[in-house]
Amino acid sequence: MVAPNRAVLVAGARETRRALLDRHWDGLVGQAWEDLCRRAVPRLPFGVRKMSVRWNTAQRYWQGNEPEWDIVADGVEASWALVGEARFVPEVAGGVPRVIDGVRIITAREVIAAA
């Protein structure tokens, strides 16, 4: 958002800059929300609700035209994989984001849905 609009951000009128921010705000907050979700993965509570796994740092994953995953991490001590989608939904009372499409913990034999 910044690089292609540098001239407007530097020399544009306040109203123009505000309109630009309004146009890109949801995308900027969504990117920040995904980053916060990834950073939180290694700090998830250990031993809660069948989730006795400590997680390595999460990253984004995509390859070619395949779907993109916002949160992908492997377990520190076990052969677990955490794959998830982080979504910021701006239309929430009070402006507080909510998470939809809960994270799922997947093993070779089971899927445990996080509440």
C-alpha positions in Angstrom: 0.0 0.0 0.0 2.8 2.5 0.9 5.2 2.1 -2.1 2.7 2.6 -4.9 1.0 5.5 -3.1 4.1 7.3 -1.7 3.5 10.5 -3.5 -0.1 10.7 -2.3 0.9 9.9 1.3 3.7 12.6 1.3 2.0 15.4 -0.6 -1.7 14.6 -0.7 -4.4 16.4 1.2 -5.5 14.9 4.5 -8.8 13.8 3.1 -7.0 12.0 0.2 -4.7 10.2 2.6 -7.6 9.3 4.8 -9.6 7.9 1.8 -6.5 5.8 0.8 -6.3 4.4 4.4 -10.0 3.7 4.5 -9.7 1.8 1.2 -6.8 -0.4 2.4 -7.6 -0.6 6.2 -9.3 -4.0 6.3 -6.5 -5.6 4.3 -3.8 -4.1 6.5 -5.6 -5.2 9.7 -6.1 -8.7 8.2 -2.4 -9.0 7.5 -1.6 -7.9 11.0 -4.1 -10.4 12.4 -2.6 -13.3 10.5 0.9 -12.3 11.8 -0.4 -12.1 15.4 -2.0 -15.6 15.0 1.3 -17.0 13.7 3.2 -15.5 16.5 0.8 -16.9 19.1 1.2 -20.5 18.0 4.4 -21.3 20.1 2.6 -19.7 23.1 -0.5 -21.9 22.9 -1.3 -23.5 26.3 0.4 -26.8 26.7 -1.8 -29.8 27.8 -5.2 -28.2 27.2 -8.1 -30.3 25.7 -6.1 -33.1 24.0 -3.6 -30.6 22.7 -0.5 -31.8 24.6 1.8 -30.5 22.0 4.3 -27.7 22.0 4.5 -25.9 18.7 7.4 -24.5 16.7 7.1 -21.1 15.1 4.2 -21.0 12.6 4.6 -19.8 9.0 2.5 -19.2 5.9 2.5 -21.9 3.3 1.7 -21.9 -0.4 3.0 -23.6 -3.5 2.1 -22.8 -7.1 -1.7 -22.6 -7.5 -2.5 -24.7 -4.4 -4.4 -23.1 -1.5 -2.5 -20.9 0.9 -2.5 -21.7 4.6 -2.1 -18.8 7.0 -0.8 -20.9 9.9 1.4 -24.0 9.5 3.6 -25.3 12.3 5.0 -28.6 13.4 5.2 -30.0 16.9 8.4 -29.7 18.9 8.4 -33.2 20.4 5.9 -35.1 18.4 5.0 -35.6 14.7 2.1 -33.3 14.7 1.2 -30.6 12.2 -0.9 -27.6 12.9 -2.7 -26.1 9.8 -5.1 -23.2 10.1 -6.8 -20.3 8.6 -6.8 -16.9 10.3 -9.6 -14.5 9.4 -10.2 -11.0 10.6 -13.9 -10.0 10.4 -14.3 -6.2 10.7 -18.1 -6.2 11.1 -18.1 -7.0 14.8 -19.7 -5.0 17.6 -17.2 -2.8 19.4 -14.6 -3.2 16.6 -13.1 -6.3 18.3 -12.0 -8.9 15.8 -13.4 -12.4 16.0 -12.0 -15.6 14.7 -13.9 -17.9 12.4 -13.0 -21.3 10.9 -11.2 -22.6 14.1 -7.8 -24.0 13.9 -7.6 -27.7 13.4 -4.9 -30.0 14.7 -4.3 -32.9 12.3 -2.6 -36.2 12.8 -2.5 -39.2 10.5 -5.5 -40.7 12.3 -7.6 -37.9 13.8 -8.7 -34.3 13.4 -9.1 -32.3 16.6 -11.1 -29.1 16.1 -10.1 -26.3 18.4 -13.0 -24.5 20.0 
